[in-house]
Amino acid sequence: MKIFSNIFFLALLSITAWAQERNAPPEVNYSKYFTAEKKYLVLPVKNGAPKRNVELWVDGINTRFFDIELAEETPDWLAYLDISQWKGKPVELRVDKIKQGSGVFNPIVQSDTDGNDDGLYKEKFRGQFHFSPKRGWTNDPNGLVYYNGEYHLFFQHNPYGRGWGNMSWGHAVSKDLVHWKELDVALHPGPFGPVFSGGAVVDQENTSGLGKPGKPAMVMFFTGARAWSQYLAWSTDGRSFQKLEKAVVPRINKDNRDPKVVWYEPSKQWVMVVYVERAHEQHSMQFLTSPDLKDWTPVSSINGGAGRDGYLFECPEFFQLTVEGSKETKWILTGANSEYAIGNFDGKVFKPETERLNGQRGRDFYAAQTYSNEPKGRRIEIGWWRTHTDREGMNFNQSMSIPLELKLERRTEGLRLIRRPVKELEALRNKTYSYGKMKLKDNSANPLSSLDIELAEIRLEFEPGTAKEVVLNVRGVPVIYNAVKQELTIDGVTASAPLQKGKQKLIIYADRTGLEVFAGDGLLFMPVNINIKPEIRSLSISARGGTASVSDLKVYQLESIWD
């Protein structure tokens, strides 16, 4: 009888849905002209609503096109599309299919301010010292460059939804690599397709002719993901951007993308590295050279293996570092998963000496890029951190890692990339708890029991001694060092973390969206994305199976970068 009742109930639901669909207003294409009068066109978004295709036509040209989960009733949030360049002009707004009689664009709303700031940057799952966009989706960092006194962070961005799509270059700037100001979208999709990843340089000698006297051009390279060719854009003020209409590197083969450009001083030329997929998912990095950033000549390639998780798959990064404590220099080539090769480069051919080294051993750190033109000569890296922010009530999604300084050091294992948090992050410290030397034993009292903390930086140095494990519990997340195996385990992720001269040094940054952990004095970088429960604000440290000696322990309470 119960089975029959369930079947009857489901049938009734089906009939009801059919009746509602039959009685629902028909959907029609929408077209209306309006005069651009203010800075933004306001677009209402409903997370999970059917996607609608929206186009803006100006002077007979389809200037903006994107899909959007359009809210025909109460929106979850508002997206702001910059229309200031067309002020005084008639603009046609076209929407593919909205409900007949819908008031979604009645009236068409414009605004001079982005006023959707209620609770902005205070959201439950918003990282408090990691960059994330105001609203919408982000993934790969793009075009990292220091220009006109600012660190520019461009990023893959969907301004109109919290899921992947409508790939554009979002834009944020910082004076200190810590506090970020988000600006309007820098590069929109065009006839070439969505704007995929790439890099940027400063053309100090104006080799491209795109600069002005006293104003060298910032030159940006990106993949047009319809033509699968490489394109160029530039700026002389860091705020307004122009594009060359013609590709500077036509399609090579299949999905070639993610151009990274560097200056090679010995031969006074530019070098581009671009990912090229060959047959049967064989990956390669192609090298090209140019005297002027516009005309490029292929010169060599390096095989990157097979499979999506293979060596040197997409998002190449290429740079030179001096081996610490010497005058020796080496070139580093990485792929999106941070695996890297160390070798030599003569301006045309990269010859690896050591390959397939792991750049990070955490979870969901991807497509990292380093800054060009860094004023202190440092190699600063930021990666896409796939944080779990697509939660109910969140109108943004994903974030960036903290900025990392890369160095090349000679360790027991050989030459290795070392990652450490940039010094600028110390500006976020507002309270210091210093514990000095101590012994940790089984069942000993927790020296951190008095702490009540949300955002934290923890620095710990210890000798495991006879202890089998040293455990630092960070707001409910155990960070377990296995002294026998010399491994670190966090939330199911395990990585090798060898002792350095008998000691282990840990640096841990704890935000709402996870932990970024450095071990072995920077030899291991281990970001682990996990939404930390807000009600758990305690820390503890303990040893298991013996006694460990702590030589230094400091905990810093950190401020939010958004305050």
C-alpha positions in Angstrom: 0.0 0.0 0.0 2.9 2.3 0.8 4.5 1.7 -2.5 1.2 2.5 -4.3 0.9 5.7 -2.3 4.5 6.7 -3.3 3.8 6.0 -6.9 0.6 8.0 -6.8 2.4 10.9 -5.1 5.1 11.0 -7.7 2.5 10.9 -10.5 0.7 13.8 -8.9 3.9 15.8 -8.7 4.6 15.0 -12.4 1.1 16.1 -13.4 1.4 19.3 -11.3 4.7 20.2 -12.9 3.3 19.5 -16.4 0.3 21.7 -15.6 2.5 24.5 -14.3 4.7 24.2 -17.4 1.7 24.4 -19.6 0.4 27.5 -17.8 3.8 29.2 -17.5 4.3 32.3 -19.7 6.0 31.5 -23.0 9.6 32.5 -23.4 10.5 35.2 -26.0 13.7 36.9 -27.2 14.2 40.3 -25.7 15.6 43.4 -27.5 15.6 47.0 -26.2 17.6 50.1 -26.9 18.8 52.4 -24.1 21.3 55.3 -23.9 24.4 54.6 -21.9 24.4 57.3 -19.2 26.3 55.9 -16.3 29.3 53.8 -15.5 27.6 50.4 -15.1 24.7 48.3 -16.4 23.3 46.4 -13.5 22.5 42.7 -14.1 20.5 40.7 -11.6 21.8 37.2 -10.9 20.0 34.2 -9.4 22.3 31.3 -8.5 21.1 28.1 -10.2 18.6 29.9 -12.5 18.6 28.9 -16.2 21.4 30.5 -18.1 20.5 33.2 -20.7 22.6 34.5 -23.4 23.0 38.3 -23.2 24.5 40.6 -25.8 25.2 44.3 -26.0 25.3 45.8 -29.5 26.9 49.2 -30.1 27.2 50.8 -33.6 26.1 47.5 -35.1 28.9 45.5 -33.3 28.3 42.8 -30.7 30.6 44.3 -28.1 29.8 42.2 -25.1 28.4 38.7 -25.0 28.0 36.3 -22.1 25.7 33.8 -20.4 24.2 34.6 -17.0 21.8 32.9 -14.5 19.4 35.8 -14.9 17.1 36.6 -12.0 13.6 37.4 -13.2 12.4 37.9 -9.7 14.4 38.5 -6.5 18.2 38.3 -7.3 20.8 36.7 -5.1 23.3 39.4 -6.2 24.0 42.0 -8.8 26.7 42.0 -11.4 28.0 45.3 -12.8 29.1 45.6 -16.4 31.2 48.7 -17.3 29.5 50.6 -20.1 31.2 54.0 -19.5 33.1 53.9 -22.9 29.8 54.2 -24.7 28.3 57.1 -22.7 25.8 59.1 -24.8 25.4 56.3 -27.4 22.4 54.0 -28.0 23.1 50.5 -26.8 20.9 47.5 -27.8 20.4 44.9 -25.1 19.5 41.5 -26.4 18.5 38.5 -24.2 17.9 35.0 -25.6 14.6 33.9 -24.0 13.0 35.5 -21.0 9.5 35.0 -19.8 7.0 37.0 -21.7 5.9 39.9 -19.6 9.0 39.6 -17.4 10.0 42.8 -15.6 13.7 41.8 -15.3 14.8 44.8 -17.5 11.8 47.0 -16.8 13.4 49.4 -16.3 17.0 48.9 -17.5 19.0 49.9 -14.4 22.3 51.8 -14.6 24.6 53.0 -11.8 27.7 55.1 -11.3 28.7 53.0 -8.3 29.1 49.3 -7.5 26.7 49.4 -4.7 26.4 45.7 -3.9 28.6 45.9 -0.9 26.4 44.7 1.9 28.5 42.3 3.9 31.2 42.2 1.2 34.5 40.5 2.3 32.9 39.4 5.6 31.2 36.3 4.1 31.4 33.1 6.1 33.6 31.3 3.5 35.6 34.4 2.4 39.4 34.0 2.9 40.5 36.9 5.1 44.1 37.2 3.8 43.7 35.5 0.4 42.6 37.4 -2.6 39.2 36.5 -4.0 36.9 38.6 -6.3 34.0 40.6 -5.0 31.6 38.4 -6.9 31.8 35.7 -9.5 34.2 32.9 -10.3 38.0 33.1 -10.5 40.7 30.6 -11.5 44.3 31.0 -12.9 46.3 34.1 -12.0 47.3 35.9 -15.2 49.7 38.7 -16.2 51.5 39.0 -12.9 53.6 42.2 -13.3 54.8 45.1 -11.3 54.0 48.3 -13.2 53.7 52.0 -12.2 54.3 51.3 -8.5 51.7 48.5 -8.2 51.6 44.8 -8.2 49.0 43.8 -10.9 47.0 40.6 -10.4 45.0 39.7 -13.4 42.9 36.5 -13.1 40.6 34.2 -15.1 37.2 35.5 -14.2 33.5 35.0 -14.7 32.0 38.4 -13.7 28.4 37.1 -14.2 28.3 33.8 -12.3 30.0 31.9 -9.5 30.7 28.9 -11.9 33.4 28.7 -14.6 32.5 30.5 -17.8 32.7 33.8 -19.8 36.4 33.8 -19.3 37.7 37.3 -19.0 40.7 38.9 -17.2 39.7 40.3 -13.9 42.0 42.8 -12.4 43.3 43.8 -8.9 46.2 45.9 -7.8 48.3 46.1 -4.6 51.1 48.3 -3.2 52.3 45.6 -0.8 51.3 42.2 -2.2 48.9 41.9 0.8 46.1 44.4 0.5 44.3 44.2 -2.9 41.9 46.6 -4.6 39.7 45.0 -7.3 39.3 47.1 -10.5 37.0 46.7 -13.5 37.5 43.7 -15.9 40.5 44.4 -18.0 40.0 42.1 -21.0 36.6 40.9 -22.3 35.9 38.0 -24.8 35.9 39.1 -28.4 35.8 37.7 -31.9 38.8 35.5 -30.9 36.7 33.9 -28.2 37.0 33.8 -24.4 40.2 35.3 -22.9 42.2 32.4 -21.6 45.4 32.6 -19.5 48.7 34.3 -20.3 51.4 36.6 -18.9 52.5 40.2 -19.0 55.8 42.1 -19.2 56.9 45.8 -19.1 58.5 46.8 -22.4 61.1 49.2 -20.9 62.9 49.8 -24.2 59.7 50.2 -26.2 60.7 47.4 -28.6 57.1 47.0 -29.5 56.5 50.7 -30.3 53.4 50.5 -28.1 54.7 52.8 -25.3 54.9 56.5 -25.1 57.8 58.8 -24.0 58.3 58.2 -20.3 55.5 55.6 -20.3 56.6 52.1 -21.2 53.8 49.8 -22.1 52.6 47.0 -20.0 52.2 44.2 -22.7 49.8 41.3 -22.0 49.6 38.0 -23.8 46.6 35.8 -23.8 45.0 32.9 -25.6 41.8 33.5 -27.7 40.0 30.3 -26.9 38.0 30.2 -30.2 40.9 30.7 -32.6 43.4 29.0 -30.2 45.9 31.6 -31.1 48.0 33.9 -29.0 47.0 37.6 -28.8 48.5 40.8 -27.5 47.0 43.6 -25.4 48.7 46.6 -23.9 48.3 49.6 -21.5 50.3 52.7 -20.8 48.4 53.6 -17.6 47.6 50.2 -16.0 43.9 51.0 -16.2 42.8 51.1 -19.8 43.6 48.4 -22.3 43.8 48.0 -26.1 44.2 44.8 -28.1 45.9 44.0 -31.4 43.2 42.6 -33.6 45.5 40.1 -35.3 47.0 37.1 -33.5 50.7 37.4 -32.9 51.1 33.6 -32.8 48.6 31.7 -35.0 47.3 28.3 -33.9 50.2 25.7 -33.8 48.3 22.5 -33.1 45.1 21.6 -31.2 44.7 23.4 -27.9 47.8 25.6 -27.7 47.5 28.2 -24.9 48.8 30.1 -21.9 51.7 32.2 -23.3 54.4 33.2 -20.9 56.9 35.9 -22.1 60.3 36.8 -20.6 63.2 39.0 -21.7 66.5 37.2 -22.6 69.2 39.8 -22.0 72.3 38.1 -23.7 70.6 38.2 -27.1 68.4 41.2 -26.5 65.2 39.4 -27.4 61.9 38.3 -26.1 61.1 34.6 -25.4 57.7 33.1 -25.4 56.8 29.7 -23.9 53.4 28.3 -24.9 51.7 25.0 -24.1 50.9 22.9 -27.2 48.9 19.7 -27.1 50.0 17.2 -29.7 48.3 14.0 -30.9 47.1 11.5 -28.3 47.4 14.1 -25.5 51.1 14.4 -25.8 52.1 17.6 -24.1 54.9 20.0 -25.1 56.2 23.4 -24.3 57.1 25.4 -27.4 59.7 28.2 -27.4 59.5 31.2 -29.7 61.6 34.4 -29.9 60.8 38.0 -31.0 62.6 41.3 -31.3 59.4 43.4 -30.8 56.7 41.3 -29.0 54.7 41.2 -32.3 56.6 38.9 -34.7 57.4 35.5 -33.3 59.7 32.7 -34.6 59.5 29.1 -33.4 62.9 27.9 -32.2 62.5 24.8 -30.1 60.2 22.6 -28.0 60.4 20.2 -25.1 58.2 17.1 -24.5 56.0 17.2 -21.5 54.7 13.6 -21.4 51.1 12.3 -21.8 47.8 12.5 -19.9 46.1 15.4 -18.2 48.2 15.0 -15.0 51.4 14.5 -17.0 54.6 16.5 -16.7 54.4 20.1 -18.1 50.7 20.2 -18.8 49.4 23.7 -19.6 50.2 27.1 -17.9 54.0 27.2 -18.4 56.1 29.3 -16.1 59.7 30.1 -17.1 62.3 32.1 -15.2 66.0 32.3 -14.1 67.3 32.1 -10.6 70.7 32.4 -9.0 71.7 29.4 -6.8 71.8 30.8 -3.2 75.3 31.4 -1.9 76.9 31.3 -5.4 77.0 33.2 -8.7 75.6 30.2 -10.6 72.3 30.6 -12.4 69.7 28.1 -13.7 66.5 28.3 -15.6 63.3 26.8 -14.2 60.4 25.5 -16.4 57.1 24.5 -14.7 53.7 23.3 -15.6 50.3 24.0 -14.1 50.6 21.3 -11.4 53.9 22.9 -10.2 56.1 20.0 -11.3 59.3 21.6 -12.6 62.6 21.1 -14.4 66.0 22.8 -13.7 68.4 23.4 -16.5 70.2 25.7 -18.9 68.8 28.0 -21.6 70.8 29.6 -24.5 68.0 31.9 -25.7 66.5 29.2 -28.0 66.8 25.8 -26.4 66.1 24.7 -22.8 68.1 21.7 -21.8 66.9 20.2 -18.5 69.3 18.7 -16.1 66.8 17.5 -13.5 63.1 16.9 -14.3 59.8 16.0 -12.8 60.5 17.6 -9.4 57.5 18.4 -7.2 56.9 22.0 -6.6 54.1 21.5 -4.1 52.5 18.5 -2.4 49.2 19.9 -1.1 45.7 19.9 -2.5 44.2 22.0 -5.3 47.0 24.4 -5.8 47.2 25.0 -9.6 48.4 27.2 -12.5 50.8 29.3 -10.4 52.6 32.2 -12.0 55.4 34.5 -11.0 55.8 38.3 -11.2 57.8 40.0 -13.9 59.6 43.3 -13.3 59.5 42.7 -9.5 61.2 45.9 -8.1 63.4 44.0 -5.5 64.5 41.4 -8.0 62.6 38.7 -6.2 60.8 35.8 -7.8 57.3 36.1 -6.3 54.6 33.4 -7.1 50.9 33.3 -6.6 48.8 30.2 -7.5 45.1 29.5 -7.9 43.8 27.9 -4.7 40.7 25.8 -5.3 38.9 26.7 -2.1 35.5 25.3 -1.3 33.6 28.5 -1.6 30.7 27.5 -3.8 28.4 27.3 -0.8 24.9 28.6 -0.2 24.9 32.3 0.3 28.3 32.9 -1.3 28.3 35.0 -4.5 32.0 34.5 -5.3 34.0 31.3 -5.8 37.7 30.3 -5.6 40.7 32.3 -4.4 44.4 32.8 -4.7 47.2 31.5 -2.5 49.3 33.8 -0.4 52.3 35.3 -2.2 55.4 33.1 -2.1 59.0 33.9 -2.6 60.9 31.4 -4.6 64.6 30.6 -4.2 66.9 28.0 -5.6 69.0 26.3 -2.9 71.3 23.3 -2.8 70.0 20.8 -0.4 70.9 17.2 0.5 68.5 16.1 -2.4 70.3 18.4 -4.9 69.2 21.8 -6.3 65.6 22.5 -5.3 63.0 25.3 -5.5 62.3 26.6 -2.0 59.1 28.4 -1.2 58.5 30.8 1.7 55.8 33.3 2.5 56.7 36.8 1.5 57.9 39.1 4.2 55.1 41.6 3.5 52.7 39.3 5.2 54.3 40.2 8.6 52.3 43.5 8.4 49.2 41.5 9.2 50.4 40.5 12.7 48.6 42.3 15.5 49.3 40.1 18.5 52.3 37.8 19.2 52.3 34.8 21.6 55.9 33.6 22.1 56.5 30.3 24.0 60.3 29.7 23.5 61.8 26.3 24.4 59.8 23.4 25.9 59.6 19.6 26.1 56.6 17.8 24.7 55.6 14.5 26.2 52.7 12.1 26.1 49.7 13.5 28.1 51.6 16.8 28.9 49.6 20.0 29.3 48.7 22.0 26.2 50.8 25.2 26.3 48.4 26.8 23.8 45.3 26.2 25.8 44.6 29.9 26.5 44.5 30.9 22.8 41.2 32.0 21.1 42.1 32.7 17.5 40.7 32.7 14.0 43.4 34.0 11.6 46.8 32.7 12.6 50.5 32.4 11.6 52.3 29.7 13.5 56.1 29.2 13.4 57.5 26.1 15.1 61.0 24.5 15.2 61.5 21.2 17.0 63.6 18.0 17.2 61.4 14.9 17.3 63.7 13.2 19.8 62.1 9.9 20.8 58.5 11.0 19.9 56.9 9.0 17.1 54.6 12.0 16.2 54.4 15.7 16.9 50.8 17.0 16.4 49.8 20.6 16.1 46.0 20.9 16.1 45.0 24.1 14.3 41.4 25.0 14.9 40.3 21.4 14.7 42.6 20.4 11.8 45.4 18.1 13.0 48.8 18.8 11.4 50.7 15.5 12.1 54.4 15.0 11.7 55.4 11.4 11.6 59.0 11.4 12.9 59.6 7.8 11.9 58.6 8.2 8.3 59.5 11.9 8.2 56.1 12.7 6.7 53.5 15.4 7.2 49.8 14.6 7.1 46.9 17.1 7.0 43.3 16.2 6.3 44.2 13.0 4.5 47.0 14.6 2.4 50.5 13.1 3.2 53.8 14.4 1.9 57.5 13.7 2.5 59.1 16.3 4.9 62.7 15.3 5.7 64.4 16.7 8.8 66.9 19.4 8.0 70.0 18.9 10.2 67.9 16.9 12.7 65.2 19.6 13.0 61.9 20.3 11.5 60.7 23.9 10.8 57.0 24.5 10.2 55.3 27.7 9.1 51.5 27.5 9.0 49.0 30.1 7.8 45.4 29.4 8.9 42.5 31.1 7.1 38.8 30.3 7.0 39.4 28.3 3.8 42.3 26.1 4.8 46.0 25.9 5.8 49.1 26.7 3.9 52.0 24.8 5.4 55.8 25.2 4.8 58.1 22.4 6.2 61.8 21.7 5.9 62.6 25.5 5.9 60.7 25.9 2.6 61.5 22.6 1.0 57.9 21.4 1.2 55.0 23.7 0.4 51.7 22.0 1.4 48.4 24.0 0.8 45.3 22.1 2.0 41.9 23.5 1.3 39.3 22.9 4.0 36.6 25.1 5.4 37.5 25.5 9.0 34.5 25.5 11.4 34.1 29.1 12.7 33.2 28.0 16.2 36.6 26.2 16.7 39.2 28.8 17.6 41.6 26.7 19.7 45.2 25.5 19.1 47.1 22.6 20.7 50.5 21.0 20.4 51.5 17.5 21.7 53.9 14.6 21.2 53.0 10.9 21.0 55.2 7.9 21.8 58.1 9.8 23.4 59.6 13.2 24.0 60.1 16.0 21.5 62.2 19.2 22.1 60.7 22.5 20.9 63.4 25.2 20.3 61.0 27.9 19.2 57.2 28.4 19.0 55.4 31.6 18.1 51.8 32.2 17.2 50.7 35.4 15.6 47.1 36.6 15.4 46.5 38.1 12.0 44.3 40.9 10.8 42.0 40.7 7.8 43.3 42.3 4.6 39.8 43.6 4.0 39.5 45.7 7.1 
